[in-house]
Amino acid sequence: MNEPLPILYRDDHLVAVRKPPGLLVHRTALARGESRFALQLLRDQLCQRVYPVHRLDRPTSGVLLFALDADTARELGEAFAAHRVHKRYLAVVRGVGPERDRLDGPLRDEDGPRPKAEMPAQPALTEVCRLDSVELPVSVDRYPTTRYSLMEARPLTGRRHQIRRHLSRRGYPIIGDAKHGKGVHNRFFRERLDCPRLLLAAVELHVRHPRAEATLCLRGALEPDMQRLFTRFGWSAHAPGDGYHWSEAAPSASRGIAEETP
């Protein structure tokens, strides 16, 4: 937590970082007593004001975008609210997940001040596909062997804990999810595979740059514990690296200072 946040991209208007798991994006009434936030760390790291334009859940790692001025913050905030930003996540789940599916299930706000029964369910849509799977010769639950899958998830709406809740409802809870997952599998990964946390990572974010007249495509590498697990399961080919690229030609003045990687 004392190390600088890895910068994936930076220019005069925005900056993208890779958030580690366990770090809150900003202050919230749901986590009183916390003193470290991505917003504060990045502000101190860059020695300038930064504006959050979206969020990642505390246990989720991955690509996190900030604006560097109020106008850019407003425009990016509108893009996220209108679902014009495309996000891609990787998740390790119990079982052999569906080869491809569209999870369409309304969700209520889990953390609102009103009782859940009074909260109206909001439309929620997530596209998922199975990238790989593994079968281990160990009995974790009631079967002699245990299977896990690497799932790609693309949320088309932005409900709280949407990916976690949709996959759990479908029967494929994400490993490390204390609220929606399976304790026996979470414990197996914690005690036997050195993975004690939620195995969900935001690995790609595609956003139209408000000034560059082009789409900025950001990629974030997995954290070391997930990297080791992917190597152990033979999934390394699916592990992204840090970097970015432009989907259309962008003016040179709008290019960022981070080194572009292929």
Buried (B, 14 or more C-beta within 10 A) or exposed (E): EEEEBBBBBBBEBBBBBBBBBEBBBEEEEEEEEEEEBBBBBBBEBBEEBBBBBBBBBBBBBBBBBBBBBEEBBBBBBEBBEEEEBBBBBBBBBBBBBBEEBEBEBEBBBEEEEEEEEEBEEBEBBBBBBBBBBBEBEEEBEEEEEBBBBBBBBBBBBBBBBBBBBBBBEBEBBBBBBEEBBBEEBBEBBBEEBEBEBBBBBBBBBBBBBBBBEBBBBBBBBBBEBBBBBBEEBEBEEBBBEBBBBBEEEBEEEBBBEBEEEE
